[in-house]
Amino acid sequence: MAELTYRDAVARGIAQEMERDNRVVFLGEDIGKAGGVFKTTVGLYEKFGPLRVRDTPISEQAILGAAMGAAMTGLRPIAEIMFADFLAVCFDYVANEMSKLRYMTNGQLSCPLVIRTGNGGGVRFGAQHSQSIENWTMMIPGIKVVAPSSPVDVIGLMAAAVRDPDPVIFHEHKALYAIKGDVPDGEIIDRLGTAKILRPGRDCTIVALALMVPRALQAAETLASEHGIDAEVIDLRSLVPLDTQAILGSVARTHRLFTVEENPRLCGWGAEIVSIVADEAFYDLDGPPVRITTPHIPLPAADILEDIALPTVDRIVERVSKSMQA
């Protein structure tokens, strides 16, 4: 057992898969000798060499085009798009090419690749480098989407993503890179499409993702100590596939649902979860589901404004306690 930061877990997860399978190659901007702009790939170039760890030009289209071609011809590439916002630059490859390949070739070709990307706000990078874009990616048929919140989940879900036969977008939250967590020794393998109940509770269900997970856990402790509300906290981890059984089972026990979402409110992933619960567990609910979100605005760079925009522990506590008392 070792204590690793989230950023070091990224490097360990990639290294684990590159050691296991020599078809795994890694490409992106400044991932080689520089060790990544967020220092998430330190040591990989030295360990695996320039043939398998390749620095690319500053061209998101070139990165994903090369990765898709490599995947189609038998490799298992990991491609880094430094900031999730810039998936917009190469969105045609994601939405129209790699996601449709298996379907349009009737299974003759597959596209086993992972797109790693730094997602989310909280680190003062402004409107073009701070977006939380899980909802952009989960809407595309043929793409799998994960967003781990802990170092051990980074490694396990990276293994699952690399070994999957289809394209996976792997959202790493920039504001979590410095957090630490215990990680077992040896190979770690997880499974896509599985949520985790991190805090059992009886009074309400709080569903969260990535940076919002530690905030939801902290809010749950405050709700218990100051308001007598025992909240169950679910870390979704995976949006596609989505662990609907974990969500529905929790709501059946607690009878109340809250989602905590960093992405802007309009068309956020929480809306999909609320829709599923309304369709399949309406009579289990004792009150309307509540979404706690970022407003539908470009994220400000100023620290005080960014902090106001993103869901905070205090805002989660306030919304849950008021709703539970209504």
C-alpha positions as CSV (number, residue, x, y, z in Angstrom):
1,M,0.0,0.0,0.0
2,A,1.3,3.4,-0.9
3,E,0.0,7.0,-0.7
4,L,-0.1,8.6,-4.2
5,T,-1.3,11.9,-5.5
6,Y,-4.0,11.8,-8.2
7,R,-1.4,13.1,-10.7
8,D,1.1,10.3,-9.8
9,A,-1.7,7.8,-10.1
10,V,-2.2,8.9,-13.7
11,A,1.4,8.0,-14.6
12,R,1.2,4.7,-12.7
13,G,-2.0,3.8,-14.4
14,I,-0.6,4.4,-17.9
15,A,2.7,2.7,-17.0
16,Q,0.8,-0.4,-15.7
17,E,-1.0,-0.8,-19.1
18,M,2.1,0.0,-21.2
19,E,4.1,-2.7,-19.2
20,R,1.3,-5.2,-19.7
21,D,0.7,-4.7,-23.4
22,N,3.3,-3.4,-25.9
23,R,0.5,-2.3,-28.2
24,V,-0.3,0.5,-25.8
25,V,1.3,3.8,-27.1
26,F,0.9,7.3,-25.7
27,L,0.8,10.6,-27.6
28,G,0.1,14.2,-26.8
29,E,1.6,17.7,-26.3
30,D,4.6,17.9,-23.9
31,I,4.0,14.4,-22.5
32,G,7.5,13.2,-23.0
33,K,10.6,14.7,-21.6
34,A,8.6,17.6,-20.0
35,G,6.4,15.1,-18.1
36,G,3.2,16.7,-19.0
37,V,1.9,20.3,-18.3
38,F,0.3,19.0,-15.1
39,K,3.2,16.7,-14.4
40,T,1.0,13.6,-14.8
41,T,3.3,11.8,-17.2
42,V,6.7,12.1,-15.4
43,G,9.0,9.1,-16.1
44,L,7.0,7.6,-18.9
45,Y,9.3,8.8,-21.7
46,E,12.4,7.6,-19.8
47,K,10.8,4.2,-19.1
48,F,9.2,3.4,-22.5
49,G,11.2,5.5,-25.0
50,P,10.3,7.8,-27.8
51,L,8.6,5.2,-30.0
52,R,5.9,4.6,-27.5
53,V,5.7,8.0,-25.8
54,R,5.4,10.6,-28.5
55,D,5.3,14.3,-28.2
56,T,3.1,15.9,-30.9
57,P,2.6,19.3,-32.5
58,I,0.0,21.6,-30.9
59,S,-2.8,20.2,-33.0
60,E,-5.7,18.4,-31.4
61,Q,-6.9,17.2,-34.7
62,A,-3.5,15.6,-35.5
63,I,-3.4,13.9,-32.1
64,L,-6.8,12.3,-32.4
65,G,-6.4,11.6,-36.1
66,A,-3.1,9.7,-35.4
67,A,-4.6,7.9,-32.4
68,M,-7.7,6.8,-34.4
69,G,-5.5,5.5,-37.2
70,A,-3.3,3.6,-34.8
71,A,-6.3,2.1,-33.1
72,M,-7.7,0.9,-36.4
73,T,-4.5,-0.8,-37.3
74,G,-4.0,-2.8,-34.1
75,L,-2.5,-0.5,-31.5
76,R,-4.2,0.7,-28.3
77,P,-3.3,4.3,-28.1
78,I,-3.8,6.7,-25.2
79,A,-4.1,10.3,-26.5
80,E,-3.9,13.4,-24.3
81,I,-5.9,16.5,-25.0
82,M,-4.3,18.8,-22.5
83,F,-7.5,20.8,-21.6
84,A,-10.9,19.3,-22.1
85,D,-12.2,22.5,-23.6
86,F,-10.1,21.8,-26.7
87,L,-12.0,18.7,-27.5
88,A,-14.1,21.2,-29.3
89,V,-11.3,21.7,-31.8
90,C,-11.3,18.0,-32.8
91,F,-14.9,17.2,-32.0
92,D,-15.5,15.8,-35.5
93,Y,-13.1,12.9,-34.8
94,V,-15.0,12.2,-31.5
95,A,-18.6,12.7,-32.6
96,N,-18.5,11.6,-36.2
97,E,-15.5,9.2,-36.7
98,M,-14.3,7.1,-33.8
99,S,-17.7,6.8,-32.2
100,K,-19.3,5.5,-35.4
101,L,-16.5,3.3,-36.7
102,R,-17.7,-0.1,-35.3
103,Y,-21.3,0.6,-36.3
104,M,-20.5,1.8,-39.8
105,T,-18.2,-1.1,-40.6
106,N,-20.6,-3.7,-39.2
107,G,-17.9,-4.7,-36.6
108,Q,-15.1,-5.1,-39.2
109,L,-13.1,-2.4,-37.5
110,S,-12.9,-1.2,-33.9
111,C,-11.4,1.8,-32.3
112,P,-9.8,0.9,-28.9
113,L,-8.4,4.2,-27.7
114,V,-8.4,6.4,-24.6
115,I,-8.6,10.2,-24.7
116,R,-7.2,11.6,-21.5
117,T,-8.1,15.2,-20.8
118,G,-7.8,17.7,-18.0
119,N,-11.3,18.7,-17.1
120,G,-13.1,21.2,-14.8
121,G,-12.6,24.4,-12.9
122,G,-11.4,25.6,-9.5
123,V,-7.9,26.4,-10.6
124,R,-8.4,29.9,-12.0
125,F,-7.7,29.1,-15.7
126,G,-10.6,31.2,-17.1
127,A,-13.5,30.5,-19.4
128,Q,-11.6,28.7,-22.2
129,H,-9.6,26.3,-19.9
130,S,-11.9,25.6,-17.0
131,Q,-15.0,24.0,-18.5
132,S,-16.5,20.8,-17.2
133,I,-17.5,19.1,-20.4
134,E,-18.7,15.6,-19.3
135,N,-22.2,16.4,-20.7
136,W,-20.6,17.2,-24.1
137,T,-19.1,13.8,-24.3
138,M,-21.8,11.6,-22.8
139,M,-24.3,12.6,-25.4
140,I,-22.4,10.9,-28.2
141,P,-23.5,7.3,-29.0
142,G,-20.5,5.0,-29.2
143,I,-18.3,6.8,-26.7
144,K,-17.7,5.7,-23.1
145,V,-17.1,8.4,-20.5
146,V,-15.4,8.1,-17.1
147,A,-14.4,10.7,-14.5
148,P,-12.5,9.3,-11.4
149,S,-12.3,11.2,-8.1
150,S,-9.6,9.3,-6.3
151,P,-6.0,8.0,-7.1
152,V,-7.0,4.4,-6.8
153,D,-9.9,4.9,-9.2
154,V,-7.7,6.7,-11.7
155,I,-5.5,3.6,-12.0
156,G,-8.3,1.0,-12.0
157,L,-10.5,2.9,-14.4
158,M,-7.5,3.7,-16.7
159,A,-6.9,-0.1,-16.9
160,A,-10.5,-0.7,-17.8
161,A,-10.5,2.1,-20.4
162,V,-7.3,0.9,-22.1
163,R,-8.6,-2.7,-22.3
164,D,-12.0,-1.7,-23.6
165,P,-12.6,-2.4,-27.3
166,D,-14.3,1.0,-27.9
167,P,-13.2,4.7,-27.5
168,V,-13.2,6.0,-23.9
169,I,-12.9,9.6,-22.8
170,F,-11.1,9.8,-19.5
171,H,-11.8,13.0,-17.7
172,E,-9.2,13.9,-15.1
173,H,-10.1,16.8,-12.9
174,K,-7.4,19.4,-12.7
175,A,-8.3,20.5,-9.2
176,L,-7.8,17.0,-7.9
177,Y,-4.3,16.4,-9.2
178,A,-2.7,17.3,-5.9
179,I,-5.0,15.2,-3.6
180,K,-3.6,12.0,-2.0
181,G,-5.0,8.6,-1.4
182,D,-4.0,5.1,-0.5
183,V,-3.3,2.8,-3.4
184,P,-2.7,-1.0,-3.1
185,D,0.5,-2.5,-4.5
186,G,0.4,-4.6,-7.7
187,E,-2.0,-4.5,-10.7
188,I,-5.2,-2.6,-10.2
189,I,-8.2,-3.2,-12.6
190,D,-11.6,-1.7,-12.2
191,R,-14.8,-1.9,-14.3
192,L,-16.5,0.8,-16.4
193,G,-20.1,1.5,-15.6
194,T,-19.9,1.0,-11.8
195,A,-20.7,3.6,-9.2
196,K,-19.5,3.5,-5.6
197,I,-21.5,4.3,-2.5
198,L,-18.9,6.2,-0.5
199,R,-21.1,7.1,2.5
200,P,-24.2,5.1,3.3
201,G,-27.2,7.0,4.5
202,R,-30.9,6.7,5.2
203,D,-32.4,10.2,4.6
204,C,-31.4,11.3,1.1
205,T,-29.1,10.4,-1.9
206,I,-26.5,12.8,-3.1
207,V,-25.0,11.8,-6.5
208,A,-21.7,13.5,-7.4
209,L,-18.8,13.2,-9.9
210,A,-15.1,14.1,-9.9
211,L,-14.4,17.3,-7.8
212,M,-17.9,17.4,-6.5
213,V,-17.4,14.0,-4.8
214,P,-15.2,15.3,-1.9
215,R,-17.4,18.3,-1.6
216,A,-20.5,16.1,-1.4
217,L,-18.8,13.9,1.3
218,Q,-17.9,17.0,3.3
219,A,-21.4,18.4,3.0
220,A,-22.8,15.1,4.1
221,E,-20.8,15.2,7.3
222,T,-22.0,18.7,8.0
223,L,-25.6,17.7,7.3
224,A,-25.3,14.9,9.8
225,S,-23.6,16.9,12.6
226,E,-25.6,20.2,12.2
227,H,-28.9,19.2,10.7
228,G,-29.4,15.6,11.7
229,I,-29.7,14.6,8.0
230,D,-28.1,11.2,7.1
231,A,-27.1,11.5,3.4
232,E,-25.9,8.7,1.2
233,V,-23.2,9.8,-1.2
234,I,-22.7,8.1,-4.5
235,D,-19.6,8.6,-6.7
236,L,-20.8,8.0,-10.2
237,R,-17.3,7.5,-11.6
238,S,-18.7,6.5,-15.0
239,L,-21.4,8.4,-17.0
240,V,-21.4,6.0,-20.0
241,P,-22.1,3.2,-19.1
242,L,-24.2,4.6,-16.2
243,D,-24.8,2.6,-13.1
244,T,-28.5,3.1,-12.9
245,Q,-29.1,0.3,-10.5
246,A,-26.9,1.9,-7.9
247,I,-28.8,5.2,-8.2
248,L,-32.3,3.6,-8.3
249,G,-31.4,1.3,-5.4
250,S,-30.3,4.2,-3.3
251,V,-33.3,6.3,-4.0
252,A,-35.5,3.3,-3.1
253,R,-33.9,3.4,0.3
254,T,-33.7,7.1,1.0
255,H,-36.6,8.5,-1.0
256,R,-34.9,11.8,-1.9
257,L,-32.4,12.6,-4.7
258,F,-29.9,15.4,-5.1
259,T,-27.3,15.7,-7.9
260,V,-24.2,17.9,-7.5
261,E,-22.9,18.9,-10.9
262,E,-20.0,21.0,-12.0
263,N,-21.1,21.2,-15.6
264,P,-23.4,24.1,-16.5
265,R,-27.1,23.5,-15.6
266,L,-28.6,23.3,-19.1
267,C,-28.4,19.7,-20.3
268,G,-26.2,18.6,-17.4
269,W,-25.7,14.9,-16.6
270,G,-27.9,15.4,-13.5
271,A,-30.9,16.1,-15.7
272,E,-30.5,12.7,-17.3
273,I,-30.4,11.0,-13.9
274,V,-33.4,12.9,-12.7
275,S,-35.2,11.8,-15.8
276,I,-34.3,8.2,-15.2
277,V,-35.4,8.3,-11.6
278,A,-38.7,10.1,-12.6
279,D,-39.4,7.3,-15.1
280,E,-38.4,4.3,-13.1
281,A,-38.6,5.3,-9.4
282,F,-41.2,8.1,-9.2
283,Y,-43.3,6.4,-6.5
284,D,-40.1,5.9,-4.3
285,L,-39.7,9.7,-4.1
286,D,-40.9,11.7,-1.1
287,G,-40.1,15.0,-2.8
288,P,-38.9,16.5,-6.1
289,P,-35.3,15.7,-7.2
290,V,-33.0,18.7,-6.8
291,R,-30.1,19.6,-9.0
292,I,-27.2,21.6,-7.5
293,T,-25.2,23.0,-10.5
294,T,-23.0,25.6,-11.9
295,P,-25.0,28.4,-13.6
296,H,-25.3,28.4,-17.4
297,I,-22.4,30.9,-17.8
298,P,-18.8,31.0,-19.0
299,L,-16.7,30.2,-15.9
300,P,-15.0,33.4,-14.5
301,A,-11.2,33.5,-14.0
302,A,-11.4,35.7,-10.9
303,D,-11.1,33.5,-7.8
304,I,-14.1,35.0,-5.9
305,L,-16.3,34.7,-8.9
306,E,-15.2,31.2,-9.8
307,D,-15.9,30.1,-6.2
308,I,-19.4,31.6,-6.3
309,A,-20.2,29.8,-9.6
310,L,-19.1,26.3,-8.7
311,P,-21.1,24.2,-6.3
312,T,-19.6,24.6,-2.8
313,V,-19.9,22.6,0.4
314,D,-22.0,25.4,1.9
315,R,-24.3,25.5,-1.1
316,I,-24.8,21.8,-1.0
317,V,-25.6,21.9,2.7
318,E,-28.0,24.8,2.3
319,R,-29.9,23.3,-0.7
320,V,-30.2,19.8,0.9
321,S,-31.2,21.0,4.4
322,K,-33.9,23.5,3.0
323,S,-35.3,20.8,0.6
324,M,-35.4,18.2,3.4
325,Q,-37.3,20.6,5.7
326,A,-39.9,21.6,3.1
